[in-house]
Amino acid sequence: MYLLWSVPNLKAFLLGSWNVQRIVIDRAHAMTGGLKGEATFTPCAGGLLYEEHGTLTLGEHLGRAEQSYLYEFPETEGRASVRFRDGRAFHELDLSHGQDRVCHDCHPDLYDGVFIALSSTAWQSEWNVTGPRKQYGLLTTYTR
């Protein structure tokens, strides 16, 4: 059970640098691993640019990993529309009540996510991905 932290202004909450710790569970290949790195949310046209860089360990693999998303705030700074780097829609995000459940249908795979604000300096995302191509779970903790 988590104590939830209300985030009325998601844009202000996310802005800046975060330490990233991720647990990776690859159910299709019976492997576990993790990622350690940093994520930054920097202002850009339309919102915030999320850029993540880290070192991924998974099975015998050890190497650099990166990801980026665009967080847009079309109606209010309290809710974001998250997009992939190519502009495609990923999911909506609202942490005004401290938690949000999201879903992304990437046929034939399904991404179910939970975002939890833990404090003014910590939050988590958890993804469960199922389908014929992908079977994995991710638990990511972000801290200042």
C-alpha positions as CSV (number, residue, x, y, z in Angstrom):
1,M,0.0,0.0,0.0
2,Y,1.3,3.4,-0.9
3,L,0.6,6.8,0.6
4,L,-0.4,9.0,-2.4
5,W,0.9,12.5,-3.0
6,S,-1.5,14.8,-4.7
7,V,0.0,16.6,-7.7
8,P,-2.1,19.6,-8.8
9,N,0.5,20.9,-11.2
10,L,2.0,18.0,-13.1
11,K,4.2,20.1,-15.3
12,A,5.9,21.8,-12.3
13,F,6.2,18.5,-10.5
14,L,8.0,16.8,-13.4
15,L,10.3,19.6,-14.5
16,G,14.0,19.0,-13.9
17,S,16.2,16.0,-13.4
18,W,15.3,12.6,-11.8
19,N,17.4,9.6,-10.8
20,V,16.0,6.4,-12.4
21,Q,16.0,2.9,-11.0
22,R,14.1,0.3,-13.0
23,I,13.4,-3.4,-12.4
24,V,12.9,-5.3,-15.7
25,I,11.1,-8.7,-15.7
26,D,11.2,-10.4,-19.2
27,R,8.7,-13.2,-18.8
28,A,9.1,-14.4,-22.4
29,H,12.8,-15.2,-21.8
30,A,12.7,-15.9,-18.0
31,M,15.2,-13.1,-17.4
32,T,15.4,-10.2,-14.9
33,G,17.5,-7.1,-15.0
34,G,17.5,-3.4,-14.3
35,L,18.3,0.0,-15.5
36,K,20.1,2.8,-13.6
37,G,20.3,6.3,-15.0
38,E,18.8,9.8,-15.2
39,A,15.7,11.3,-16.7
40,T,15.2,15.0,-17.5
41,F,12.1,16.9,-18.2
42,T,13.0,20.1,-20.1
43,P,10.7,22.8,-21.5
44,C,10.0,22.6,-25.2
45,A,7.3,23.9,-27.6
46,G,4.1,22.3,-26.4
47,G,5.2,21.1,-23.0
48,L,8.1,19.1,-21.6
49,L,10.6,16.8,-23.4
50,Y,11.4,13.6,-21.4
51,E,14.9,12.2,-22.1
52,E,16.1,9.1,-20.3
53,H,19.7,7.8,-20.4
54,G,21.0,4.8,-18.4
55,T,22.8,1.5,-18.3
56,L,20.6,-1.6,-18.9
57,T,21.5,-5.0,-17.5
58,L,19.3,-7.8,-18.8
59,G,20.5,-11.4,-18.8
60,E,23.9,-11.3,-20.4
61,H,23.3,-7.9,-21.9
62,L,25.0,-4.8,-20.4
63,G,24.7,-1.6,-22.4
64,R,23.4,2.0,-22.8
65,A,19.7,2.6,-23.1
66,E,17.8,5.7,-23.9
67,Q,14.2,6.8,-24.3
68,S,12.3,10.0,-25.0
69,Y,8.7,11.2,-24.9
70,L,6.9,14.5,-25.3
71,Y,4.6,15.5,-22.4
72,E,2.0,18.0,-23.8
73,F,-0.3,20.1,-21.5
74,P,-3.1,21.1,-23.9
75,E,-5.8,22.0,-21.3
76,T,-4.1,22.4,-18.0
77,E,-0.7,22.0,-16.5
78,G,-2.2,19.4,-14.2
79,R,-2.8,16.8,-17.0
80,A,-0.5,15.6,-19.7
81,S,-0.9,13.9,-23.1
82,V,2.2,11.7,-23.5
83,R,3.5,11.1,-27.0
84,F,6.2,8.9,-28.5
85,R,9.2,10.6,-30.0
86,D,7.6,10.2,-33.5
87,G,4.4,12.1,-32.3
88,R,2.1,9.1,-31.9
89,A,-0.2,9.2,-28.9
90,F,0.9,7.0,-26.0
91,H,-1.3,7.8,-23.0
92,E,-2.9,10.5,-20.8
93,L,-1.5,11.2,-17.3
94,D,-3.2,12.9,-14.4
95,L,-1.6,12.6,-10.9
96,S,-3.9,15.2,-9.2
97,H,-5.2,12.4,-7.0
98,G,-1.7,10.8,-6.6
99,Q,-2.3,7.9,-8.9
100,D,-3.4,7.2,-12.4
101,R,-4.0,4.0,-14.4
102,V,-3.3,4.1,-18.1
103,C,-3.5,1.8,-21.1
104,H,-2.0,1.7,-24.5
105,D,-3.2,-0.7,-27.2
106,C,-0.2,-1.4,-29.5
107,H,-2.0,-4.2,-31.4
108,P,-1.4,-7.1,-30.8
109,D,0.3,-6.1,-27.5
110,L,-1.3,-4.3,-24.6
111,Y,0.5,-1.9,-22.2
112,D,-1.2,-1.5,-18.8
113,G,0.4,1.2,-16.6
114,V,0.1,2.6,-13.1
115,F,1.7,5.9,-12.1
116,I,2.0,6.8,-8.4
117,A,3.2,10.1,-6.8
118,L,4.9,9.1,-3.6
119,S,6.1,12.6,-2.4
120,S,7.3,15.9,-3.8
121,T,10.6,14.1,-4.7
122,A,9.6,10.6,-5.7
123,W,7.2,8.8,-8.1
124,Q,6.8,5.4,-9.7
125,S,5.6,3.9,-12.9
126,E,4.7,0.3,-13.4
127,W,4.1,-1.3,-16.8
128,N,2.7,-4.8,-17.5
129,V,3.0,-5.6,-21.2
130,T,1.2,-8.7,-22.6
131,G,0.7,-10.0,-26.0
132,P,2.1,-12.4,-28.6
133,R,5.2,-10.3,-29.2
134,K,6.0,-9.0,-25.7
135,Q,5.7,-10.4,-22.2
136,Y,7.4,-8.1,-19.6
137,G,7.0,-5.9,-16.6
138,L,8.8,-2.7,-15.6
139,L,8.8,-1.0,-12.2
140,T,10.6,2.4,-12.3
141,T,11.3,4.6,-9.4
142,Y,12.1,8.3,-9.9
143,T,13.8,10.3,-7.1
144,R,15.3,13.7,-6.9
